[in-house]
Amino acid sequence: MRMVVPPLTHRRAIDRNLAEFFRNHRHAAFRRALSELCRFYNVKLPRIEWFEYLDWGKTAGKTYEDGRIHLIHPENWKRGRVYKTERMWIQTLYHEMGHYLLWTDAERKADVFQRRMVRGLRDARSRRASAVASKRKAALRPRKRRSRAACGRPRRAVASRARTKRRA
């Protein structure tokens, strides 16, 4: 399935605004992020309603057929949550926006949308650092010896030479 997501520069701006909203609770940053996302898909803004908890703390967000989205406000996110990070709240919002945009086969498409929105957001420095760390791990790992057959070299007939020496 092909899915169109905003270009990386737009996704970074959206992500930055959502992170700012999570930290400082400025609704202007949230509206800016949401309007940029909705402008890209040419859809109207969903009605967002904020809650302290949903379903006794089991649910992080809920999207309805009429375009309403119920979300837990970032101020209340850390209460009763297993994952209390800013990143998880942002990914929850992406997931619910995936439901809003892609209502047919909603759960699978919302998960794919959330993963693709997050892909590539880490800056290049952290990617380089992880690549260097993986090279270091590979250097410390003991090498496995490959058999001669696996290398593609023909085997020598060592056993036949031993037999001829015994006969003489």
Secondary structure, 3 states (H helix, E strand, C coil): CCCCCCCHHHHHHHHHHHHHHHHHCCHHHHHHHHHHHHHHHCCCCCEEEEECCEHHHCECEEECCCCEEEEECHHHCCCCCCCCCHHHHHHHHHHHHHHHHCCCCHHHHHHHHHHHHHCCCCCHHHHHHHHHHHHHHHHHCCCCCCCHHHHCCCCCCHHHHHHHHHHC
